[in-house]
Amino acid sequence: MTWRIALATGRFLPVYPDRSALDRIDVSDAEVDQKRAEEEARVAAEQTPVDPEAPAHLIAIPNEGMMAGQPTNCYLLGNIAEGPLTLVDAGRPEGFELFESAFADAGVDPTRIQRIILTHCHPDHVGGAEQLKQLSGAPVYAPPLEQAQIEHFAPDLEVDHWLDHEAPVECDGFTLTPVFTPGHAPGHLCFIDSEQRMLLAGDMISGFGSVGIFPPNGSVAQYIESLRKLLALHEAEPFSAVLPGHGPVVPDAGAKIEEYIAHRLEREQQIIDALAEHGPLTLDDLPPLIYDEILPHLLPAGKATISMHLQKLVDEDRAVVEDEQYRLVD
Ligand SMILES: [Zn+2]
């Protein structure tokens, strides 16, 4: 359970490189009612949901199914009190009313939004884009390699500008430099803001746990390569913070990216070890050998992740698959 985030959905919250109004409270079922009452009181008592000094504000849009506990963060960049604004990511279509009420609540006229920029086009990021475009009149910018996903997940959306992977997007008094980071999605882009050097990470990095890499469009090999690209950029000139597509701000970008790379390589080694010891194995054989414990509703995601790692090993000629059974190449 993540009550603070559940209650934070539907209003803008200021975000700074070193802290986020959004964090996570894990509570057991027995504590839920009490925590909910405490959180509602805390949120109601907060006087200043918006801060003109904050470089960004986020609104978290709830999700369903496997992503139910992980709302999508949409970021409003610019001075929330006055002047032009830039919106990064759009949430699910069901979140549109939350946007409308949050704009009203924060005193933001949505026509101040000058552009809507998408990191990638999974339904929880692209879904609300067309409605927000209608409301604000702002053009939509999308990654060119996400076109097929837009046709699938947001067929009504007319994209105004296909983003150039190399060209910074000129915003109002700052730029957003794209970083091509395929893996979670084929055309995924992160953005570095020129003012604070914050990394708007989309679904490359999560404030919750690891990022899901799923078929048919995910690629673990590309994802690891993209993480290494981000790490090199951070080492050349440190990011002040990571603003992730889900979960709280990540203050230490370098540590998080290194942890992610290590986690992926460790997962791969576990699969290699399982195949070496017990192989050949089918995809169904692997989860109990890889995960100490997996919640039933997360099993499909776990299996999908393992399948993506197996695909990487096959692509690299380190494993073969015959009759759905995987074995290592000697
Ligand atoms: Zn995604």
Residues whose N, C-alpha, C, O or C-beta is under 5 A from the ligand:
A	BS01	ZN	H122 D203
